[in-house]
Amino acid sequence: MKPIPTKVHGLLDYTTGALFIASPWLLGFARNDAARRVAVGTGVAVLGLSALTDYEAGLAKRIPMATHLTVDTMTGVFVAASPWLLGFAKRISWPHVTFGLLELGAGLLTQRKPTYEK
């Protein structure tokens, strides 16, 4: 049994999405185009995916939870690696590595079915 219920994951999704979007300004890397675009783009994608996912926090309930978690896992790997893939690691990397690993962990540790499907 995975330790994170889908209801908690939903709360984390909306919080994380907002933090991703705000992080370039909150953490001082807004002037780095690549770093900012990864953070803001990921935040917008997380919020959109969350709104469309079939779980307690979803609004449209179109995307299965298992698909959502697969996207979370892949997104986490990309975001954590993005400072090196996109060449901004020497200027800023810790927010992307941190958020990426958290996203990866959420994808791997969340239950695959919402409580109302069990």
N, C-alpha and C positions, 0 to 999 in steps of 0.2 A: 504494500500500500504506500503510495506516495504521500508525503507529509503536507503538501499545500492544497487545500480545498479550492475548487474553481471560484467560489465566491470571494475568497481572499485574493486569489490571482486577479480577479476583475478589479478589485480595489487597487492593487499594485499596478495594474496596467494603466489606469487613468492617472494615477500619481506619477508613475514613471514617464508616461508620455508628456505630461506637463513639465516635469523636471528636465527631460531631454530638450524640449523646446527652449526653456529658460536658461539652461546651463551655459551657453556661450557668454551670456551677459552676467550671470551670477558668478561664474568661475573665471571670467576675464579672458576668454579666447575668441570673442566675437569678431576680431579683426582678421583672424585666420580663416580664409574662405572655405577651405576644404573641411577643417575641423567643425566650423559652424554649420556647414551644409549637412554633414553627416548627422550631427546632433539634432538639428531642426527637422531634417527629413525623416530621421528615425522616429522622432517624437510624433510627427504628423501620422506616419504609418502605423505606429502603435495605437494611437487614438482611433484611427479609422478601422484597423483590424478589430479592436476591442468592441467598437460600436456594431460591427457586422458579425461578431461571433455568437454562436448559440450557447450561451452560458448566462448565469444570473445577471451579469453586468451588461450583457449585450442589448442593443436597441433593436436591430433588425433580425438578428438570429439566422443568418444565412450561411455562415462558415462553421463547419464542425470544430469542436474543441480540439480534437486531435490534430487537425490541420493548423489551427492557431498555435498550438504548442510546437509543431514542427517549424513554423515560421519564426517563432520566438527563438528557438535553438539556432537556426541559421542566422538570424539577425544578430544574436549575441556573438557568434563567432566573427561575423563581418565587422561589427562595431569594435570589438576588442582588437581586431587586427588592422582596422582602418588607419591608425596613425602610421603604420609601416607600409601598408598597401598604397596609401595616397600621399605619402611623403611629408607628413607633418609631425612625426614622432620626436624630432629634436626640439620642437617648440612646445608641444603639449601632447600628452598621451594618457596621463592617469585618469581623466574623467571617462575617456572612451574605453579604456581597459576595464575600469570599475563597472561602468554601466553595462558593457558587453558581457562581463562575467556574471553580473546579476541577472541579465536577460537570459543568458544561457542556463543558469541555475534554475530560474523560474520555469523555463521550458522543459527541463529534465525532471524537476521535482514536483510538478503539479499533477493532480489527478486528471485522468483523461476524459472523464465524463462529469457533467454537472450533477449536483445532488438530485435534481428533479428527474434525472434519467436512471438513477440507480434502483 
